[in-house]
Amino acid sequence: MKEQTKRISVTEKQLIAAAKLNPARFAPLYDFYYKPIFIFIFKKVRDEETTADITSRVFLKALLNLKKYEDRGFPFSSWLYRIASNEVNMYYRKANKKQEVELNENDLKSLLTEVKEDATDEKLELVIEALNQLPLEQMDLIDMRFFEKKSFKEIGEIIGTTEGNAKIKLYRAIDKLKKIILSQK
């Protein structure tokens, strides 16, 4: 299993190196990552046309800045997710809209367990209301960890910080979520 992972990452590194030398060779990276980045953005924007526009900007920025990309031990996808997250945040700031996140009941129950609440229908509604009151950055952290199942290491890379700092920021967001839930009871 480890050999297969190494082979994949070497291939990815080779694709990145080739694309840095010749932008026309960016296509395999685009083809491989387009769908997961599109889904990541769609879950936040909930509009297919807007998602397609933002996804296009993500890959354009990635292509234009590929020479600046440095392998720091994180997957290339982390860099793309960071660009995507920044683009979604910029979209919401410009449009002066609230971000929406698609929630799965099982993921919500996992979050409820983390905030030490029972998973009743009433509590699920409280959590949804509380999530809508969080700042965008904190909502993104909770979304990445509980709904997208990203590791702290990957979250740190996406938000441009260390794994430990990502963990601290997430737990601060959870604390704030707990306080909001308690104030709604």
Order of alpha helices (4+ residues) and beta strands (2+ residues): alpha-alpha-alpha-alpha-alpha-alpha-alpha-alpha-alpha
